[in-house]
Amino acid sequence: MNPKIFLRIGGIVLITIGILGLTGIFGQISQASFFHPPFWINYFHLMLGTVIFSFSFTHHKKLQIVLTLLATIVAGSIGALGLLLGGYFADKYNIPELKDPSDHIAHLIVGLTAFWAWRNRKSF
């Protein structure tokens, strides 16, 4: 795994998640909050996936490395903070979806995968 491969796979996954969410197919899979994000998140995943996938084809390796590091920080933070504080914020702001760890775990996995790719930045 390196930044170029991470961005390519990540872009495809985000585009797929966005399309499945917008068409309503994603919500039919499970009741877990991972499959029922707010509607705007589907547009965000689709747009971000398109941008990330496009950047995977650029010859600017430094840009790919920076985007991979950014994914490490953002996705890892969302996942870790969600796991640690999701229950608290679910109760405080009456957002029960935050108690379900599925979305937090998914973001943590993305962050760890991005870190793996970033660590291999010199091999591509």
Phi and psi in radians as a Rosetta constraint file:
Dihedral C 1 N 2 CA 2 C 2 CIRCULARHARMONIC -2.387 0.35
Dihedral N 2 CA 2 C 2 N 3 CIRCULARHARMONIC 3.018 0.35
Dihedral C 2 N 3 CA 3 C 3 CIRCULARHARMONIC -0.967 0.35
Dihedral N 3 CA 3 C 3 N 4 CIRCULARHARMONIC -0.721 0.35
Dihedral C 3 N 4 CA 4 C 4 CIRCULARHARMONIC -1.101 0.35
Dihedral N 4 CA 4 C 4 N 5 CIRCULARHARMONIC -0.792 0.35
Dihedral C 4 N 5 CA 5 C 5 CIRCULARHARMONIC -1.168 0.35
Dihedral N 5 CA 5 C 5 N 6 CIRCULARHARMONIC -0.740 0.35
Dihedral C 5 N 6 CA 6 C 6 CIRCULARHARMONIC -1.024 0.35
Dihedral N 6 CA 6 C 6 N 7 CIRCULARHARMONIC -0.817 0.35
Dihedral C 6 N 7 CA 7 C 7 CIRCULARHARMONIC -1.134 0.35
Dihedral N 7 CA 7 C 7 N 8 CIRCULARHARMONIC -0.660 0.35
Dihedral C 7 N 8 CA 8 C 8 CIRCULARHARMONIC -1.160 0.35
Dihedral N 8 CA 8 C 8 N 9 CIRCULARHARMONIC -0.881 0.35
Dihedral C 8 N 9 CA 9 C 9 CIRCULARHARMONIC -1.163 0.35
Dihedral N 9 CA 9 C 9 N 10 CIRCULARHARMONIC -0.776 0.35
Dihedral C 9 N 10 CA 10 C 10 CIRCULARHARMONIC -1.055 0.35
Dihedral N 10 CA 10 C 10 N 11 CIRCULARHARMONIC -0.717 0.35
Dihedral C 10 N 11 CA 11 C 11 CIRCULARHARMONIC -1.083 0.35
Dihedral N 11 CA 11 C 11 N 12 CIRCULARHARMONIC -0.786 0.35
Dihedral C 11 N 12 CA 12 C 12 CIRCULARHARMONIC -1.102 0.35
Dihedral N 12 CA 12 C 12 N 13 CIRCULARHARMONIC -0.754 0.35
Dihedral C 12 N 13 CA 13 C 13 CIRCULARHARMONIC -1.106 0.35
Dihedral N 13 CA 13 C 13 N 14 CIRCULARHARMONIC -0.793 0.35
Dihedral C 13 N 14 CA 14 C 14 CIRCULARHARMONIC -1.115 0.35
Dihedral N 14 CA 14 C 14 N 15 CIRCULARHARMONIC -0.723 0.35
Dihedral C 14 N 15 CA 15 C 15 CIRCULARHARMONIC -1.081 0.35
Dihedral N 15 CA 15 C 15 N 16 CIRCULARHARMONIC -0.771 0.35
Dihedral C 15 N 16 CA 16 C 16 CIRCULARHARMONIC -1.103 0.35
Dihedral N 16 CA 16 C 16 N 17 CIRCULARHARMONIC -0.793 0.35
Dihedral C 16 N 17 CA 17 C 17 CIRCULARHARMONIC -1.052 0.35
Dihedral N 17 CA 17 C 17 N 18 CIRCULARHARMONIC -0.772 0.35
Dihedral C 17 N 18 CA 18 C 18 CIRCULARHARMONIC -1.064 0.35
Dihedral N 18 CA 18 C 18 N 19 CIRCULARHARMONIC -0.813 0.35
Dihedral C 18 N 19 CA 19 C 19 CIRCULARHARMONIC -1.143 0.35
Dihedral N 19 CA 19 C 19 N 20 CIRCULARHARMONIC -0.801 0.35
Dihedral C 19 N 20 CA 20 C 20 CIRCULARHARMONIC -1.101 0.35
Dihedral N 20 CA 20 C 20 N 21 CIRCULARHARMONIC -0.616 0.35
Dihedral C 20 N 21 CA 21 C 21 CIRCULARHARMONIC -1.227 0.35
Dihedral N 21 CA 21 C 21 N 22 CIRCULARHARMONIC -0.742 0.35
Dihedral C 21 N 22 CA 22 C 22 CIRCULARHARMONIC -1.190 0.35
Dihedral N 22 CA 22 C 22 N 23 CIRCULARHARMONIC -0.567 0.35
Dihedral C 22 N 23 CA 23 C 23 CIRCULARHARMONIC -1.456 0.35
Dihedral N 23 CA 23 C 23 N 24 CIRCULARHARMONIC -0.166 0.35
Dihedral C 23 N 24 CA 24 C 24 CIRCULARHARMONIC 1.528 0.35
Dihedral N 24 CA 24 C 24 N 25 CIRCULARHARMONIC -0.067 0.35
Dihedral C 24 N 25 CA 25 C 25 CIRCULARHARMONIC -1.175 0.35
Dihedral N 25 CA 25 C 25 N 26 CIRCULARHARMONIC -0.676 0.35
Dihedral C 25 N 26 CA 26 C 26 CIRCULARHARMONIC -1.021 0.35
Dihedral N 26 CA 26 C 26 N 27 CIRCULARHARMONIC -0.737 0.35
Dihedral C 26 N 27 CA 27 C 27 CIRCULARHARMONIC -1.194 0.35
Dihedral N 27 CA 27 C 27 N 28 CIRCULARHARMONIC -0.313 0.35
Dihedral C 27 N 28 CA 28 C 28 CIRCULARHARMONIC -1.462 0.35
Dihedral N 28 CA 28 C 28 N 29 CIRCULARHARMONIC -0.181 0.35
Dihedral C 28 N 29 CA 29 C 29 CIRCULARHARMONIC -1.301 0.35
Dihedral N 29 CA 29 C 29 N 30 CIRCULARHARMONIC -0.776 0.35
Dihedral C 29 N 30 CA 30 C 30 CIRCULARHARMONIC -2.753 0.35
Dihedral N 30 CA 30 C 30 N 31 CIRCULARHARMONIC 2.895 0.35
Dihedral C 30 N 31 CA 31 C 31 CIRCULARHARMONIC -1.575 0.35
Dihedral N 31 CA 31 C 31 N 32 CIRCULARHARMONIC -0.091 0.35
Dihedral C 31 N 32 CA 32 C 32 CIRCULARHARMONIC -1.064 0.35
Dihedral N 32 CA 32 C 32 N 33 CIRCULARHARMONIC 2.557 0.35
Dihedral C 32 N 33 CA 33 C 33 CIRCULARHARMONIC -1.085 0.35
Dihedral N 33 CA 33 C 33 N 34 CIRCULARHARMONIC -0.417 0.35
Dihedral C 33 N 34 CA 34 C 34 CIRCULARHARMONIC -0.979 0.35
Dihedral N 34 CA 34 C 34 N 35 CIRCULARHARMONIC -0.589 0.35
Dihedral C 34 N 35 CA 35 C 35 CIRCULARHARMONIC -1.630 0.35
Dihedral N 35 CA 35 C 35 N 36 CIRCULARHARMONIC 0.028 0.35
Dihedral C 35 N 36 CA 36 C 36 CIRCULARHARMONIC -2.328 0.35
Dihedral N 36 CA 36 C 36 N 37 CIRCULARHARMONIC 1.023 0.35
Dihedral C 36 N 37 CA 37 C 37 CIRCULARHARMONIC -1.297 0.35
Dihedral N 37 CA 37 C 37 N 38 CIRCULARHARMONIC 2.871 0.35
Dihedral C 37 N 38 CA 38 C 38 CIRCULARHARMONIC -0.981 0.35
Dihedral N 38 CA 38 C 38 N 39 CIRCULARHARMONIC 2.599 0.35
Dihedral C 38 N 39 CA 39 C 39 CIRCULARHARMONIC -1.011 0.35
Dihedral N 39 CA 39 C 39 N 40 CIRCULARHARMONIC -0.656 0.35
Dihedral C 39 N 40 CA 40 C 40 CIRCULARHARMONIC -1.122 0.35
Dihedral N 40 CA 40 C 40 N 41 CIRCULARHARMONIC -0.448 0.35
Dihedral C 40 N 41 CA 41 C 41 CIRCULARHARMONIC -1.093 0.35
Dihedral N 41 CA 41 C 41 N 42 CIRCULARHARMONIC -0.602 0.35
Dihedral C 41 N 42 CA 42 C 42 CIRCULARHARMONIC -1.095 0.35
Dihedral N 42 CA 42 C 42 N 43 CIRCULARHARMONIC -0.749 0.35
Dihedral C 42 N 43 CA 43 C 43 CIRCULARHARMONIC -1.125 0.35
Dihedral N 43 CA 43 C 43 N 44 CIRCULARHARMONIC -0.720 0.35
Dihedral C 43 N 44 CA 44 C 44 CIRCULARHARMONIC -1.066 0.35
Dihedral N 44 CA 44 C 44 N 45 CIRCULARHARMONIC -0.819 0.35
Dihedral C 44 N 45 CA 45 C 45 CIRCULARHARMONIC -1.083 0.35
Dihedral N 45 CA 45 C 45 N 46 CIRCULARHARMONIC -0.716 0.35
Dihedral C 45 N 46 CA 46 C 46 CIRCULARHARMONIC -1.119 0.35
Dihedral N 46 CA 46 C 46 N 47 CIRCULARHARMONIC -0.822 0.35
Dihedral C 46 N 47 CA 47 C 47 CIRCULARHARMONIC -1.187 0.35
Dihedral N 47 CA 47 C 47 N 48 CIRCULARHARMONIC -0.798 0.35
Dihedral C 47 N 48 CA 48 C 48 CIRCULARHARMONIC -1.086 0.35
Dihedral N 48 CA 48 C 48 N 49 CIRCULARHARMONIC -0.732 0.35
Dihedral C 48 N 49 CA 49 C 49 CIRCULARHARMONIC -1.063 0.35
Dihedral N 49 CA 49 C 49 N 50 CIRCULARHARMONIC -0.713 0.35
Dihedral C 49 N 50 CA 50 C 50 CIRCULARHARMONIC -1.115 0.35
Dihedral N 50 CA 50 C 50 N 51 CIRCULARHARMONIC -0.768 0.35
Dihedral C 50 N 51 CA 51 C 51 CIRCULARHARMONIC -1.137 0.35
Dihedral N 51 CA 51 C 51 N 52 CIRCULARHARMONIC -0.836 0.35
Dihedral C 51 N 52 CA 52 C 52 CIRCULARHARMONIC -1.103 0.35
Dihedral N 52 CA 52 C 52 N 53 CIRCULARHARMONIC -0.758 0.35
Dihedral C 52 N 53 CA 53 C 53 CIRCULARHARMONIC -1.064 0.35
Dihedral N 53 CA 53 C 53 N 54 CIRCULARHARMONIC -0.714 0.35
Dihedral C 53 N 54 CA 54 C 54 CIRCULARHARMONIC -1.095 0.35
Dihedral N 54 CA 54 C 54 N 55 CIRCULARHARMONIC -0.743 0.35
Dihedral C 54 N 55 CA 55 C 55 CIRCULARHARMONIC -1.186 0.35
Dihedral N 55 CA 55 C 55 N 56 CIRCULARHARMONIC -0.320 0.35
Dihedral C 55 N 56 CA 56 C 56 CIRCULARHARMONIC -1.229 0.35
Dihedral N 56 CA 56 C 56 N 57 CIRCULARHARMONIC -0.275 0.35
Dihedral C 56 N 57 CA 57 C 57 CIRCULARHARMONIC -1.716 0.35
Dihedral N 57 CA 57 C 57 N 58 CIRCULARHARMONIC -0.059 0.35
Dihedral C 57 N 58 CA 58 C 58 CIRCULARHARMONIC -1.316 0.35
Dihedral N 58 CA 58 C 58 N 59 CIRCULARHARMONIC 2.777 0.35
Dihedral C 58 N 59 CA 59 C 59 CIRCULARHARMONIC -1.647 0.35
Dihedral N 59 CA 59 C 59 N 60 CIRCULARHARMONIC 0.107 0.35
Dihedral C 59 N 60 CA 60 C 60 CIRCULARHARMONIC -1.541 0.35
Dihedral N 60 CA 60 C 60 N 61 CIRCULARHARMONIC 1.582 0.35
Dihedral C 60 N 61 CA 61 C 61 CIRCULARHARMONIC -1.096 0.35
Dihedral N 61 CA 61 C 61 N 62 CIRCULARHARMONIC -0.622 0.35
Dihedral C 61 N 62 CA 62 C 62 CIRCULARHARMONIC -1.106 0.35
Dihedral N 62 CA 62 C 62 N 63 CIRCULARHARMONIC -0.671 0.35
Dihedral C 62 N 63 CA 63 C 63 CIRCULARHARMONIC -1.119 0.35
Dihedral N 63 CA 63 C 63 N 64 CIRCULARHARMONIC -0.725 0.35
Dihedral C 63 N 64 CA 64 C 64 CIRCULARHARMONIC -1.123 0.35
Dihedral N 64 CA 64 C 64 N 65 CIRCULARHARMONIC -0.679 0.35
Dihedral C 64 N 65 CA 65 C 65 CIRCULARHARMONIC -1.137 0.35
Dihedral N 65 CA 65 C 65 N 66 CIRCULARHARMONIC -0.772 0.35
Dihedral C 65 N 66 CA 66 C 66 CIRCULARHARMONIC -1.128 0.35
Dihedral N 66 CA 66 C 66 N 67 CIRCULARHARMONIC -0.748 0.35
Dihedral C 66 N 67 CA 67 C 67 CIRCULARHARMONIC -1.113 0.35
Dihedral N 67 CA 67 C 67 N 68 CIRCULARHARMONIC -0.647 0.35
Dihedral C 67 N 68 CA 68 C 68 CIRCULARHARMONIC -1.188 0.35
Dihedral N 68 CA 68 C 68 N 69 CIRCULARHARMONIC -0.714 0.35
Dihedral C 68 N 69 CA 69 C 69 CIRCULARHARMONIC -1.128 0.35
Dihedral N 69 CA 69 C 69 N 70 CIRCULARHARMONIC -0.693 0.35
Dihedral C 69 N 70 CA 70 C 70 CIRCULARHARMONIC -1.077 0.35
Dihedral N 70 CA 70 C 70 N 71 CIRCULARHARMONIC -0.731 0.35
Dihedral C 70 N 71 CA 71 C 71 CIRCULARHARMONIC -1.118 0.35
Dihedral N 71 CA 71 C 71 N 72 CIRCULARHARMONIC -0.655 0.35
Dihedral C 71 N 72 CA 72 C 72 CIRCULARHARMONIC -1.028 0.35
Dihedral N 72 CA 72 C 72 N 73 CIRCULARHARMONIC -0.854 0.35
Dihedral C 72 N 73 CA 73 C 73 CIRCULARHARMONIC -1.216 0.35
Dihedral N 73 CA 73 C 73 N 74 CIRCULARHARMONIC -0.872 0.35
Dihedral C 73 N 74 CA 74 C 74 CIRCULARHARMONIC -1.215 0.35
Dihedral N 74 CA 74 C 74 N 75 CIRCULARHARMONIC -0.934 0.35
Dihedral C 74 N 75 CA 75 C 75 CIRCULARHARMONIC -1.149 0.35
Dihedral N 75 CA 75 C 75 N 76 CIRCULARHARMONIC -0.713 0.35
Dihedral C 75 N 76 CA 76 C 76 CIRCULARHARMONIC -1.097 0.35
Dihedral N 76 CA 76 C 76 N 77 CIRCULARHARMONIC -0.712 0.35
Dihedral C 76 N 77 CA 77 C 77 CIRCULARHARMONIC -1.163 0.35
Dihedral N 77 CA 77 C 77 N 78 CIRCULARHARMONIC -0.792 0.35
Dihedral C 77 N 78 CA 78 C 78 CIRCULARHARMONIC -1.033 0.35
Dihedral N 78 CA 78 C 78 N 79 CIRCULARHARMONIC -0.772 0.35
Dihedral C 78 N 79 CA 79 C 79 CIRCULARHARMONIC -1.160 0.35
Dihedral N 79 CA 79 C 79 N 80 CIRCULARHARMONIC -0.860 0.35
Dihedral C 79 N 80 CA 80 C 80 CIRCULARHARMONIC -1.161 0.35
Dihedral N 80 CA 80 C 80 N 81 CIRCULARHARMONIC -0.808 0.35
Dihedral C 80 N 81 CA 81 C 81 CIRCULARHARMONIC -1.150 0.35
Dihedral N 81 CA 81 C 81 N 82 CIRCULARHARMONIC -0.631 0.35
Dihedral C 81 N 82 CA 82 C 82 CIRCULARHARMONIC -1.110 0.35
Dihedral N 82 CA 82 C 82 N 83 CIRCULARHARMONIC -0.740 0.35
Dihedral C 82 N 83 CA 83 C 83 CIRCULARHARMONIC -1.167 0.35
Dihedral N 83 CA 83 C 83 N 84 CIRCULARHARMONIC -0.678 0.35
Dihedral C 83 N 84 CA 84 C 84 CIRCULARHARMONIC -1.354 0.35
Dihedral N 84 CA 84 C 84 N 85 CIRCULARHARMONIC -0.712 0.35
Dihedral C 84 N 85 CA 85 C 85 CIRCULARHARMONIC -2.043 0.35
Dihedral N 85 CA 85 C 85 N 86 CIRCULARHARMONIC 0.023 0.35
Dihedral C 85 N 86 CA 86 C 86 CIRCULARHARMONIC -1.012 0.35
Dihedral N 86 CA 86 C 86 N 87 CIRCULARHARMONIC -0.774 0.35
Dihedral C 86 N 87 CA 87 C 87 CIRCULARHARMONIC -1.101 0.35
Dihedral N 87 CA 87 C 87 N 88 CIRCULARHARMONIC -0.725 0.35
Dihedral C 87 N 88 CA 88 C 88 CIRCULARHARMONIC -1.077 0.35
Dihedral N 88 CA 88 C 88 N 89 CIRCULARHARMONIC -0.876 0.35
Dihedral C 88 N 89 CA 89 C 89 CIRCULARHARMONIC -1.216 0.35
Dihedral N 89 CA 89 C 89 N 90 CIRCULARHARMONIC -0.501 0.35
Dihedral C 89 N 90 CA 90 C 90 CIRCULARHARMONIC -1.080 0.35
Dihedral N 90 CA 90 C 90 N 91 CIRCULARHARMONIC -0.758 0.35
Dihedral C 90 N 91 CA 91 C 91 CIRCULARHARMONIC -1.298 0.35
Dihedral N 91 CA 91 C 91 N 92 CIRCULARHARMONIC -0.745 0.35
Dihedral C 91 N 92 CA 92 C 92 CIRCULARHARMONIC -1.155 0.35
Dihedral N 92 CA 92 C 92 N 93 CIRCULARHARMONIC -0.704 0.35
Dihedral C 92 N 93 CA 93 C 93 CIRCULARHARMONIC -1.925 0.35
Dihedral N 93 CA 93 C 93 N 94 CIRCULARHARMONIC 0.182 0.35
Dihedral C 93 N 94 CA 94 C 94 CIRCULARHARMONIC 0.958 0.35
Dihedral N 94 CA 94 C 94 N 95 CIRCULARHARMONIC 0.901 0.35
Dihedral C 94 N 95 CA 95 C 95 CIRCULARHARMONIC -2.140 0.35
Dihedral N 95 CA 95 C 95 N 96 CIRCULARHARMONIC 1.476 0.35
Dihedral C 95 N 96 CA 96 C 96 CIRCULARHARMONIC -1.085 0.35
Dihedral N 96 CA 96 C 96 N 97 CIRCULARHARMONIC -0.397 0.35
Dihedral C 96 N 97 CA 97 C 97 CIRCULARHARMONIC -1.061 0.35
Dihedral N 97 CA 97 C 97 N 98 CIRCULARHARMONIC -0.459 0.35
Dihedral C 97 N 98 CA 98 C 98 CIRCULARHARMONIC -1.211 0.35
Dihedral N 98 CA 98 C 98 N 99 CIRCULARHARMONIC -0.312 0.35
Dihedral C 98 N 99 CA 99 C 99 CIRCULARHARMONIC -1.319 0.35
Dihedral N 99 CA 99 C 99 N 100 CIRCULARHARMONIC -0.449 0.35
Dihedral C 99 N 100 CA 100 C 100 CIRCULARHARMONIC -1.297 0.35
Dihedral N 100 CA 100 C 100 N 101 CIRCULARHARMONIC 2.092 0.35
Dihedral C 100 N 101 CA 101 C 101 CIRCULARHARMONIC -1.369 0.35
Dihedral N 101 CA 101 C 101 N 102 CIRCULARHARMONIC -0.087 0.35
Dihedral C 101 N 102 CA 102 C 102 CIRCULARHARMONIC -1.034 0.35
Dihedral N 102 CA 102 C 102 N 103 CIRCULARHARMONIC -0.792 0.35
Dihedral C 102 N 103 CA 103 C 103 CIRCULARHARMONIC -1.201 0.35
Dihedral N 103 CA 103 C 103 N 104 CIRCULARHARMONIC -0.677 0.35
Dihedral C 103 N 104 CA 104 C 104 CIRCULARHARMONIC -1.137 0.35
Dihedral N 104 CA 104 C 104 N 105 CIRCULARHARMONIC -0.721 0.35
Dihedral C 104 N 105 CA 105 C 105 CIRCULARHARMONIC -1.145 0.35
Dihedral N 105 CA 105 C 105 N 106 CIRCULARHARMONIC -0.709 0.35
Dihedral C 105 N 106 CA 106 C 106 CIRCULARHARMONIC -1.059 0.35
Dihedral N 106 CA 106 C 106 N 107 CIRCULARHARMONIC -0.768 0.35
Dihedral C 106 N 107 CA 107 C 107 CIRCULARHARMONIC -1.160 0.35
Dihedral N 107 CA 107 C 107 N 108 CIRCULARHARMONIC -0.655 0.35
Dihedral C 107 N 108 CA 108 C 108 CIRCULARHARMONIC -1.121 0.35
Dihedral N 108 CA 108 C 108 N 109 CIRCULARHARMONIC -0.703 0.35
Dihedral C 108 N 109 CA 109 C 109 CIRCULARHARMONIC -1.103 0.35
Dihedral N 109 CA 109 C 109 N 110 CIRCULARHARMONIC -0.728 0.35
Dihedral C 109 N 110 CA 110 C 110 CIRCULARHARMONIC -1.085 0.35
Dihedral N 110 CA 110 C 110 N 111 CIRCULARHARMONIC -0.770 0.35
Dihedral C 110 N 111 CA 111 C 111 CIRCULARHARMONIC -1.087 0.35
Dihedral N 111 CA 111 C 111 N 112 CIRCULARHARMONIC -0.730 0.35
Dihedral C 111 N 112 CA 112 C 112 CIRCULARHARMONIC -1.204 0.35
Dihedral N 112 CA 112 C 112 N 113 CIRCULARHARMONIC -0.643 0.35
Dihedral C 112 N 113 CA 113 C 113 CIRCULARHARMONIC -1.167 0.35
Dihedral N 113 CA 113 C 113 N 114 CIRCULARHARMONIC -0.703 0.35
Dihedral C 113 N 114 CA 114 C 114 CIRCULARHARMONIC -1.102 0.35
Dihedral N 114 CA 114 C 114 N 115 CIRCULARHARMONIC -0.693 0.35
Dihedral C 114 N 115 CA 115 C 115 CIRCULARHARMONIC -1.094 0.35
Dihedral N 115 CA 115 C 115 N 116 CIRCULARHARMONIC -0.731 0.35
Dihedral C 115 N 116 CA 116 C 116 CIRCULARHARMONIC -1.019 0.35
Dihedral N 116 CA 116 C 116 N 117 CIRCULARHARMONIC -0.820 0.35
Dihedral C 116 N 117 CA 117 C 117 CIRCULARHARMONIC -1.135 0.35
Dihedral N 117 CA 117 C 117 N 118 CIRCULARHARMONIC -0.727 0.35
Dihedral C 117 N 118 CA 118 C 118 CIRCULARHARMONIC -1.110 0.35
Dihedral N 118 CA 118 C 118 N 119 CIRCULARHARMONIC -0.678 0.35
Dihedral C 118 N 119 CA 119 C 119 CIRCULARHARMONIC -1.083 0.35
Dihedral N 119 CA 119 C 119 N 120 CIRCULARHARMONIC -0.493 0.35
Dihedral C 119 N 120 CA 120 C 120 CIRCULARHARMONIC -1.668 0.35
Dihedral N 120 CA 120 C 120 N 121 CIRCULARHARMONIC 0.392 0.35
Dihedral C 120 N 121 CA 121 C 121 CIRCULARHARMONIC -1.110 0.35
Dihedral N 121 CA 121 C 121 N 122 CIRCULARHARMONIC -0.433 0.35
Dihedral C 121 N 122 CA 122 C 122 CIRCULARHARMONIC -1.479 0.35
Dihedral N 122 CA 122 C 122 N 123 CIRCULARHARMONIC -0.154 0.35
Dihedral C 122 N 123 CA 123 C 123 CIRCULARHARMONIC -1.630 0.35
Dihedral N 123 CA 123 C 123 N 124 CIRCULARHARMONIC 0.100 0.35
